[in-house]
Amino acid sequence: MSLTWDSPPPPPPKDKSYYAHNYPSPPTTPPKPHPQTSDPAWSGKASPSTPVLKSFSYPQTSLQQAQRRATVVSGVPEWYIPDEEERQRRVAEDKKRAAALRRERLEAEKRLEEERAKALEERKKSEKEKRLRSGKAAQQWLSQHTTHFEAEARARAESRERTMQERRQRRIPTLPGLLDQYFSNWVTVQDDSTSIWRRRFCRVRRTCLQLYRDPVTLDALDTIPFADIVSLYDTPEDLAELECLPGAFAVKRKNGVLLLLLCDSDAAKELLICVIIQLARL
Protein backbone atom coordinates (compact mmCIF):
# COMPACT_ATOMS: atom_id res chain seq x y z
CA MET A 1 0.00 0.00 0.00
CA SER A 2 1.50 3.23 -1.11
CA LEU A 3 0.82 6.51 0.71
CA THR A 4 0.53 9.85 -1.00
CA TRP A 5 0.47 13.31 0.42
CA ASP A 6 -3.15 13.76 -0.65
CA SER A 7 -4.58 10.62 0.97
CA PRO A 8 -5.50 10.68 4.71
CA PRO A 9 -3.64 8.45 7.16
CA PRO A 10 -5.17 5.02 7.89
CA PRO A 11 -7.30 4.69 11.04
CA PRO A 12 -5.63 3.25 14.17
CA PRO A 13 -6.27 -0.44 14.94
CA LYS A 14 -9.07 -1.18 17.38
CA ASP A 15 -8.02 -1.87 20.91
CA LYS A 16 -10.03 -4.81 22.11
CA SER A 17 -8.97 -4.18 25.71
CA TYR A 18 -10.96 -0.90 25.61
CA TYR A 19 -14.19 -2.86 25.53
CA ALA A 20 -13.12 -5.31 28.20
CA HIS A 21 -14.99 -3.47 30.98
CA ASN A 22 -18.28 -3.53 29.10
CA TYR A 23 -20.18 -6.38 30.55
CA PRO A 24 -22.54 -8.26 28.28
CA SER A 25 -26.18 -7.19 28.53
CA PRO A 26 -28.64 -9.68 29.96
CA PRO A 27 -30.61 -11.71 27.46
CA THR A 28 -33.97 -10.36 26.45
CA THR A 29 -35.51 -13.85 26.23
CA PRO A 30 -35.84 -16.09 29.27
CA PRO A 31 -33.31 -18.93 29.44
CA LYS A 32 -34.46 -22.40 28.58
CA PRO A 33 -34.81 -24.71 31.57
CA HIS A 34 -32.48 -27.67 31.88
CA PRO A 35 -34.12 -30.90 30.76
CA GLN A 36 -33.02 -32.67 33.90
CA THR A 37 -34.96 -30.26 36.16
CA SER A 38 -38.01 -29.54 33.98
CA ASP A 39 -38.81 -32.80 32.20
CA PRO A 40 -39.92 -35.68 34.45
CA ALA A 41 -38.71 -38.13 31.83
CA TRP A 42 -35.12 -37.12 32.49
CA SER A 43 -35.38 -37.68 36.21
CA GLY A 44 -32.83 -40.21 37.29
CA LYS A 45 -31.13 -40.23 33.91
CA ALA A 46 -27.71 -38.82 33.24
CA SER A 47 -26.43 -37.30 30.06
CA PRO A 48 -23.33 -38.99 28.74
CA SER A 49 -21.58 -35.59 28.44
CA THR A 50 -22.96 -33.87 31.61
CA PRO A 51 -22.32 -35.22 35.11
CA VAL A 52 -25.32 -35.82 37.28
CA LEU A 53 -25.48 -33.31 40.16
CA LYS A 54 -27.90 -33.91 42.93
CA SER A 55 -29.49 -30.52 43.82
CA PHE A 56 -31.87 -29.70 46.66
CA SER A 57 -34.60 -27.06 46.54
CA TYR A 58 -37.36 -26.09 48.96
CA PRO A 59 -40.86 -26.99 47.93
CA GLN A 60 -42.66 -24.03 46.30
CA THR A 61 -46.29 -23.15 46.57
CA SER A 62 -48.46 -22.42 43.59
CA LEU A 63 -48.32 -18.64 44.37
CA GLN A 64 -44.55 -18.60 44.42
CA GLN A 65 -44.42 -20.62 41.20
CA ALA A 66 -46.80 -18.14 39.53
CA GLN A 67 -44.67 -15.21 40.76
CA ARG A 68 -41.55 -16.92 39.45
CA ARG A 69 -43.13 -17.55 36.06
CA ALA A 70 -44.33 -13.93 35.88
CA THR A 71 -40.84 -12.77 36.79
CA VAL A 72 -39.25 -14.83 34.09
CA VAL A 73 -41.74 -13.68 31.44
CA SER A 74 -41.59 -9.95 32.33
CA GLY A 75 -37.85 -9.84 32.92
CA VAL A 76 -38.27 -8.26 36.41
CA PRO A 77 -35.98 -9.70 39.08
CA GLU A 78 -37.54 -12.21 41.43
CA TRP A 79 -36.73 -10.19 44.54
CA TYR A 80 -38.64 -7.11 43.22
CA ILE A 81 -42.08 -8.66 43.71
CA PRO A 82 -42.78 -9.23 47.40
CA ASP A 83 -45.30 -11.68 48.66
CA GLU A 84 -48.90 -10.71 49.39
CA GLU A 85 -48.46 -10.28 53.14
CA GLU A 86 -45.47 -7.98 52.71
CA ARG A 87 -47.39 -5.93 50.12
CA GLN A 88 -50.39 -5.57 52.40
CA ARG A 89 -48.11 -4.60 55.28
CA ARG A 90 -46.46 -1.91 53.20
CA VAL A 91 -49.82 -0.63 51.96
CA ALA A 92 -51.08 -0.46 55.55
CA GLU A 93 -47.93 1.41 56.61
CA ASP A 94 -48.34 3.84 53.72
CA LYS A 95 -51.96 4.46 54.70
CA LYS A 96 -50.98 5.03 58.34
CA ARG A 97 -48.21 7.41 57.28
CA ALA A 98 -50.57 9.30 54.96
CA ALA A 99 -53.21 9.50 57.70
CA ALA A 100 -50.60 10.79 60.17
CA LEU A 101 -49.42 13.43 57.69
CA ARG A 102 -53.02 14.44 57.03
CA ARG A 103 -53.70 14.78 60.76
CA GLU A 104 -50.54 16.86 61.22
CA ARG A 105 -51.51 19.12 58.32
CA LEU A 106 -55.04 19.57 59.67
CA GLU A 107 -53.70 20.30 63.16
CA ALA A 108 -51.22 22.83 61.75
CA GLU A 109 -53.99 24.54 59.74
CA LYS A 110 -56.22 24.58 62.81
CA ARG A 111 -53.47 26.13 64.95
CA LEU A 112 -52.76 28.71 62.26
CA GLU A 113 -56.46 29.59 62.03
CA GLU A 114 -56.69 29.90 65.81
CA GLU A 115 -53.64 32.17 65.85
CA ARG A 116 -55.13 34.36 63.13
CA ALA A 117 -58.47 34.59 64.96
CA LYS A 118 -56.66 35.42 68.19
CA ALA A 119 -54.56 38.12 66.50
CA LEU A 120 -57.70 39.59 64.87
CA GLU A 121 -59.51 39.62 68.21
CA GLU A 122 -56.57 41.30 69.92
CA ARG A 123 -56.37 43.92 67.16
CA LYS A 124 -60.09 44.64 67.42
CA LYS A 125 -59.79 44.90 71.18
CA SER A 126 -56.83 47.29 70.95
CA GLU A 127 -58.63 49.44 68.36
CA LYS A 128 -61.72 49.57 70.54
CA GLU A 129 -59.67 50.60 73.56
CA LYS A 130 -57.93 53.25 71.45
CA ARG A 131 -61.27 54.63 70.27
CA LEU A 132 -62.56 54.70 73.83
CA ARG A 133 -59.45 56.54 75.02
CA SER A 134 -59.67 59.07 72.19
CA GLY A 135 -63.40 59.56 72.85
CA LYS A 136 -62.79 60.13 76.54
CA ALA A 137 -59.98 62.57 75.73
CA ALA A 138 -62.18 64.47 73.28
CA GLN A 139 -65.05 64.57 75.77
CA GLN A 140 -62.72 65.80 78.49
CA TRP A 141 -61.27 68.47 76.19
CA LEU A 142 -64.77 69.54 75.15
CA SER A 143 -65.97 69.71 78.76
CA GLN A 144 -62.94 71.76 79.71
CA HIS A 145 -63.23 74.19 76.80
CA THR A 146 -67.01 74.45 76.78
CA THR A 147 -66.91 76.39 80.00
CA HIS A 148 -64.20 78.61 78.54
CA PHE A 149 -66.17 79.21 75.35
CA GLU A 150 -69.34 79.93 77.28
CA ALA A 151 -67.46 82.34 79.49
CA GLU A 152 -66.03 84.12 76.44
CA ALA A 153 -69.48 84.30 74.83
CA ARG A 154 -70.99 85.76 78.02
CA ALA A 155 -68.14 88.25 78.24
CA ARG A 156 -68.67 89.35 74.65
CA ALA A 157 -72.40 89.67 75.16
CA GLU A 158 -71.90 91.73 78.31
CA SER A 159 -69.33 93.93 76.57
CA ARG A 160 -71.69 94.47 73.65
CA GLU A 161 -74.53 95.31 75.98
CA ARG A 162 -72.37 97.84 77.83
CA THR A 163 -71.27 99.39 74.54
CA MET A 164 -74.87 99.66 73.33
CA GLN A 165 -75.89 101.21 76.63
CA GLU A 166 -73.11 103.77 76.39
CA ARG A 167 -74.14 104.58 72.81
CA ARG A 168 -77.74 105.08 73.88
CA GLN A 169 -76.70 107.43 76.68
CA ARG A 170 -74.25 109.46 74.64
CA ARG A 171 -75.33 113.04 74.00
CA ILE A 172 -75.42 113.86 70.29
CA PRO A 173 -75.64 117.55 69.46
CA THR A 174 -77.00 118.85 66.21
CA LEU A 175 -74.73 120.36 63.63
CA PRO A 176 -74.00 124.07 64.06
CA GLY A 177 -76.68 126.16 62.37
CA LEU A 178 -78.82 123.10 61.57
CA LEU A 179 -81.47 122.07 64.05
CA ASP A 180 -82.50 118.80 62.44
CA GLN A 181 -79.16 117.43 61.18
CA TYR A 182 -76.93 115.24 63.35
CA PHE A 183 -74.46 113.86 60.81
CA SER A 184 -73.10 115.08 57.50
CA ASN A 185 -70.17 113.27 55.91
CA TRP A 186 -69.04 110.95 53.09
CA VAL A 187 -69.75 107.23 53.30
CA THR A 188 -69.40 104.20 51.01
CA VAL A 189 -72.51 102.07 50.75
CA GLN A 190 -73.45 98.68 49.35
CA ASP A 191 -76.69 96.72 49.52
CA ASP A 192 -76.99 92.95 49.32
CA SER A 193 -78.57 93.10 45.85
CA THR A 194 -75.25 94.08 44.23
CA SER A 195 -71.53 93.77 44.85
CA ILE A 196 -70.69 97.34 43.81
CA TRP A 197 -69.65 99.88 46.41
CA ARG A 198 -70.88 103.45 45.76
CA ARG A 199 -69.58 106.70 47.20
CA ARG A 200 -72.41 108.75 48.70
CA PHE A 201 -72.77 111.86 50.86
CA CYS A 202 -74.80 111.00 53.96
CA ARG A 203 -77.03 113.36 55.94
CA VAL A 204 -78.82 112.16 59.09
CA ARG A 205 -81.95 114.08 60.01
CA ARG A 206 -84.33 113.57 62.90
CA THR A 207 -86.53 111.02 61.12
CA CYS A 208 -84.44 109.53 58.30
CA LEU A 209 -81.05 108.85 56.74
CA GLN A 210 -80.51 110.33 53.30
CA LEU A 211 -77.88 109.53 50.68
CA TYR A 212 -76.84 112.16 48.05
CA ARG A 213 -74.58 112.08 45.05
CA ASP A 214 -72.58 115.06 46.37
CA PRO A 215 -72.95 117.72 49.08
CA VAL A 216 -74.41 120.33 46.73
CA THR A 217 -77.18 118.14 45.32
CA LEU A 218 -80.59 118.83 46.79
CA ASP A 219 -82.41 115.67 45.66
CA ALA A 220 -81.56 112.53 47.67
CA LEU A 221 -80.84 109.29 45.82
CA ASP A 222 -82.11 107.15 48.69
CA THR A 223 -84.01 107.89 51.89
CA ILE A 224 -84.13 105.34 54.74
CA PRO A 225 -86.62 106.14 57.52
CA PHE A 226 -85.47 105.17 61.01
CA ALA A 227 -88.77 103.42 61.57
CA ASP A 228 -87.75 101.06 58.75
CA ILE A 229 -84.49 99.98 60.49
CA VAL A 230 -84.89 96.89 62.68
CA SER A 231 -81.28 96.02 63.66
CA LEU A 232 -77.70 97.17 63.49
CA TYR A 233 -74.52 95.03 63.21
CA ASP A 234 -71.03 96.35 63.88
CA THR A 235 -68.96 93.26 64.81
CA PRO A 236 -67.93 90.16 62.82
CA GLU A 237 -69.65 87.98 65.44
CA ASP A 238 -72.94 89.59 64.47
CA LEU A 239 -72.33 89.56 60.70
CA ALA A 240 -69.67 87.53 58.87
CA GLU A 241 -69.38 90.07 56.03
CA LEU A 242 -67.82 92.58 58.46
CA GLU A 243 -64.79 90.39 59.16
CA CYS A 244 -62.76 91.83 56.26
CA LEU A 245 -64.21 95.36 56.64
CA PRO A 246 -62.91 96.76 59.94
CA GLY A 247 -64.43 100.25 59.49
CA ALA A 248 -67.87 99.14 58.30
CA PHE A 249 -71.24 98.36 59.89
CA ALA A 250 -74.60 97.23 58.58
CA VAL A 251 -78.25 98.07 59.12
CA LYS A 252 -81.14 95.76 58.31
CA ARG A 253 -84.47 97.09 57.05
CA LYS A 254 -87.93 95.62 57.50
CA ASN A 255 -88.02 94.29 53.94
CA GLY A 256 -84.87 92.23 54.67
CA VAL A 257 -82.46 94.39 52.68
CA LEU A 258 -79.02 94.63 54.29
CA LEU A 259 -77.18 97.92 53.80
CA LEU A 260 -73.42 98.11 54.42
CA LEU A 261 -71.91 101.48 55.31
CA LEU A 262 -68.16 102.19 55.38
CA CYS A 263 -66.99 105.41 57.02
CA ASP A 264 -63.71 107.21 56.45
CA SER A 265 -62.67 107.15 60.12
CA ASP A 266 -63.48 105.34 63.35
CA ALA A 267 -64.78 108.56 64.92
CA ALA A 268 -67.23 109.09 62.06
CA LYS A 269 -68.30 105.45 62.30
CA GLU A 270 -68.93 105.66 66.05
CA LEU A 271 -70.87 108.93 65.71
CA LEU A 272 -73.10 107.56 62.93
CA ILE A 273 -73.80 104.37 64.88
CA CYS A 274 -74.79 106.37 67.99
CA VAL A 275 -77.08 108.60 65.94
CA ILE A 276 -78.84 105.65 64.28
CA ILE A 277 -79.23 103.76 67.58
CA GLN A 278 -80.78 106.73 69.38
CA LEU A 279 -83.03 107.97 66.58
CA ALA A 280 -84.16 104.45 65.49
CA ARG A 281 -84.58 103.48 69.18
CA LEU A 282 -82.57 100.23 68.80
TAKA-V466732 format. One record per residue. RES is the residue in one letter. OMEGA is omega as a letter, one per 20 degrees, with the letter a starting at -180 (999 if undefined). D_LAST is the distance of its C-alpha to the last C-alpha in whole Angstrom. Layout:
[[RES,OMEGA,D_LAST] [RES,OMEGA,D_LAST]]
//
This chain:
[[M,a,147] [S,a,146] [L,r,143] [T,a,141] [W,a,138] [D,a,136] [S,a,137] [P,r,134] [P,r,136] [P,r,137] [P,r,135] [P,r,135] [P,a,137] [K,r,135] [D,a,135] [K,r,136] [S,r,135] [Y,a,131] [Y,a,131] [A,a,133] [H,a,129] [N,a,128] [Y,r,129] [P,r,130] [S,a,128] [P,a,128] [P,r,130] [T,r,128] [T,a,131] [P,r,131] [P,r,135] [K,a,138] [P,r,139] [H,a,142] [P,a,145] [Q,a,146] [T,a,143] [S,a,142] [D,a,145] [P,a,147] [A,r,150] [W,a,150] [S,r,149] [G,a,152] [K,a,154] [A,r,154] [S,a,154] [P,a,157] [S,a,154] [T,r,151] [P,a,152] [V,r,151] [L,r,148] [K,r,147] [S,a,143] [F,r,141] [S,r,138] [Y,r,136] [P,a,136] [Q,r,132] [T,r,131] [S,r,130] [L,r,126] [Q,r,127] [Q,r,130] [A,r,127] [Q,r,125] [R,r,128] [R,r,128] [A,r,125] [T,a,125] [V,a,128] [V,a,127] [S,a,123] [G,r,124] [V,a,122] [P,a,123] [E,a,124] [W,a,122] [Y,a,119] [I,r,119] [P,r,118] [D,a,120] [E,a,118] [E,r,117] [E,r,116] [R,r,113] [Q,r,112] [R,r,111] [R,r,109] [V,r,107] [A,r,106] [E,r,105] [D,r,103] [K,r,102] [K,r,101] [R,r,100] [A,r,97] [A,r,96] [A,r,95] [L,r,94] [R,r,91] [R,r,91] [E,r,90] [R,r,87] [L,r,86] [E,r,85] [A,r,84] [E,r,81] [K,r,80] [R,r,80] [L,r,78] [E,r,76] [E,r,75] [E,r,74] [R,r,72] [A,r,70] [K,r,70] [A,r,68] [L,r,66] [E,r,65] [E,r,64] [R,r,62] [K,r,60] [K,r,60] [S,r,59] [E,r,56] [K,r,55] [E,r,55] [K,r,53] [R,r,50] [L,r,50] [R,r,50] [S,r,47] [G,r,45] [K,r,45] [A,r,44] [A,r,41] [Q,r,40] [Q,r,41] [W,a,39] [L,r,36] [S,r,36] [Q,a,36] [H,r,33] [T,r,31] [T,r,31] [H,r,30] [F,r,27] [E,r,26] [A,r,26] [E,r,24] [A,r,21] [R,r,21] [A,r,21] [R,r,19] [A,r,16] [E,r,17] [S,r,17] [R,r,13] [E,r,12] [R,r,14] [T,r,13] [M,r,9] [Q,r,10] [E,r,13] [R,r,10] [R,a,9] [Q,a,12] [R,r,14] [R,a,16] [I,r,15] [P,r,19] [T,r,20] [L,a,22] [P,r,26] [G,a,27] [L,a,24] [L,a,22] [D,r,20] [Q,a,19] [Y,a,17] [F,r,18] [S,a,21] [N,r,22] [W,r,23] [V,r,21] [T,a,22] [V,r,21] [Q,r,22] [D,a,20] [D,r,22] [S,a,24] [T,r,26] [S,a,27] [I,r,28] [W,a,26] [R,r,26] [R,a,26] [R,r,24] [F,a,24] [C,r,20] [R,a,19] [V,r,16] [R,a,16] [R,a,15] [T,a,14] [C,r,14] [L,a,15] [Q,a,19] [L,a,21] [Y,r,25] [R,r,28] [D,a,29] [P,a,28] [V,a,31] [T,a,30] [L,a,29] [D,r,28] [A,r,24] [L,a,25] [D,r,21] [T,a,19] [I,r,15] [P,r,13] [F,r,10] [A,a,10] [D,a,11] [I,a,9] [V,a,7] [S,a,7] [L,a,8] [Y,r,11] [D,r,13] [T,r,16] [P,r,19] [E,r,18] [D,a,15] [L,a,17] [A,a,21] [E,a,21] [L,a,20] [E,r,23] [C,r,25] [L,a,23] [P,a,22] [G,a,20] [A,r,18] [F,a,15] [A,r,13] [V,a,11] [K,a,11] [R,a,12] [K,r,13] [N,r,17] [G,a,16] [V,a,17] [L,a,16] [L,r,16] [L,r,17] [L,a,17] [L,a,20] [C,a,20] [D,a,24] [S,r,23] [D,r,21] [A,r,20] [A,r,19] [K,a,17] [E,r,15] [L,a,15] [L,r,13] [I,a,10] [C,r,10] [V,a,10] [I,a,8] [I,a,5] [Q,a,7] [L,r,8] [A,r,6] [R,r,4] [L,999,0]]
//
